[in-house]
Amino acid sequence: MVSRAQLPIVSPVINPPESKPKRTRRSAPKSRRGCRTCKIRHEKCDERKPSCTQCSNTSRICDFIETNPISSKTLCRWDNKSPLLTQPGKALVSDASFEVQNLDYFRHVCINSFSEFSEDDLWGNLVLQQIVTQDCVRHGAAAVAALHRSLSFPSIGGLSPKGTSVQKNAFANYTKAIKLLSASLANNSASCELACVASVLFMSFEVFRGNDFGAVIHIEAGSRILKSVSSSPTKKSSVDLKYILRAFSRIDIQASTFSTDYITQALIPPLVPANFSNLPEALEVLDAITALMFSFISPSSDLIECPHRTLPDIPLPKYLADHILHITNLLESWYFKFEPFAAINSIRFKPQDHTGATTLRISHLTAWIFIQTYYNKFQTSYDQYTPQFLHILELASAVMDFSALKNNHGGMRVAFDMGIIQPLHFLALRCRDRCIRRRAIALLEKSGREGVWDGRSMAAIARFIMEKEEEDLPAWDVDQNKSIDIPEEKRLHRIWLQFFRLERKAKIRAARKRLDGEWEFIEGETESWGPENDIGEQELKVVETVFG
């Protein structure tokens, strides 16, 4: 190998080059009507509509879709100074301009928040392409954007041209998108990727709406399409469906962690590769392991009889013990493959990638604690993981700091992927260190929303449980940071929840085992975690689930 000292030194050219005749350019008329994408890329735009040749050849979204362009300030940044947000009672000029506002919001705010911790070709590429060519996707994106806006800015009372609320406009677009897709499916003109992309948008809409049943219908429908395409050699897709598969897998995991009644679709096999090539691959594998873990959690709404929760007194059945060992080995294997990958690529990681790696560490550690403690009959089994709970809290704080800088649109944080809310809620329920617990609840209150997980509602539930468990105990000394142990007989086990969506409250019923061995039931209602806000039809007013 030639060392740097052995490389020859190249002297600069001293003699000036011979003069060459100056070339003249033929003048041509200049146009400033090219699309914004070509201007940013410094490419010549042929101004062909609806999509110019440069954008079509490179699979980019062309700005000519925006027939009624919005001001440059709105295109660059959505915040609470936007005309629509500062004048909530003012109707827009036309339905078309209202749709353009929503599509622009989808492009500049929704995609940014949906791909919060890693770049995702589904939202930033595939969905945007389909918006240009497919009416059902365009209306679906407009519906998601309008609903996202109403969640990010709860005080919006913005009126559409017909005098309806932003939320009702979202439902109108959602209904139209479903009808358009149904018509395409009926005449066999819809491709499998169109059906899947539309299902992702419909699924996202129902998730943000809080309609768990509707989201599950779209998850199952999209999953059937994906499985049929992957299993049939005759069915070919013009795009790589792995990005769509990843989106379905993320919602599948959210439903698995949120409700014990949901049966996971297990879309991706839990196979840990020899080496990870990128963060999305590590995320896929960890999601698959988590889905496998929850697939063995028996659905039960009984607060007392939780199947096989007998450790350490009675050993688990062999099949269940083998399952726990298998999950533990998979989590260990994932960890020992992921950390070297993250260390090697740390220098090349963008800030977004570093935060994405942090959320993966949070999810991995949460899953590890869960599988090690779930089948233990004593709540004190969580105490040995207090250092790990503190680590989760510190990592989640770092993620929130990054999110506050990235999502600077001025509204509440609303993300598509599950990140920190579920781990923080698990921490706030099961970590009995009074300082860590209060810090977790405070962080939940400002964490916004991640898919089905709402930070403010989870904070209200955790605070209710904390207050019930700390009743009759000495007050916590904030200044001296003294923590009093919570005895086993004060700790609540499984928690039954009934969400009242419109009132922003939850009814709670939980059980704890007294010293005499008898079960004591605790009932109550949380404080409201926000103003009343009608997000849909009356059947969505109450939702039930069980935690723990």
Buried (B, 14 or more C-beta within 10 A) or exposed (E): EEEEEEEEEEEEEEEEEEEEEEEEEEEEEEEEEBBBBBEEBEBEBEEBEEBBBBBBEEEBBBBBBBEBEBEEEBBEBBBEEBBBBEEBEEBBEEEEBBBBBBBBBBBBBBBBBBBBBBBBBBBBBBBBBBBBEBBBBBBBBBBBBBBBBBBBBEEBEBBBBEEBBBBBBBBBBBEBBBEBBEEBBEEEEBBBBBBBBBBBBBBBBBBBBBBBEBBBBBBBBBBEBBEEBBEEEEEEBEBEBBBBBBBBBBBBBBBBBBBBBBBBBBBBEBEBEEEBEEBBBBBBBBBBBBBBBBEBBEEBEEBEEBEBBBBEEEEBEEEBBEBBEBBBEBBEBBBEBBEEBBEEBEEEBEEBBBBBBBBBBBBBBBBBBBBBBBBBBBBEBBBEBBEBBBBBBEBBBBBBEBBEEBBEBBBBBBBBBBBBBBBBBBBBBBBBBBBBBBBBBBBBBBBBBBBBBBBBBBBBBBBBBBEBBBEEEEEBEEEEEEBEEBEBEBBBBBBBBBBBBBBBBBBBBBBBBEEEEEEEEBEEBBEBBBEEBEBBEEEBBEBBBBBB
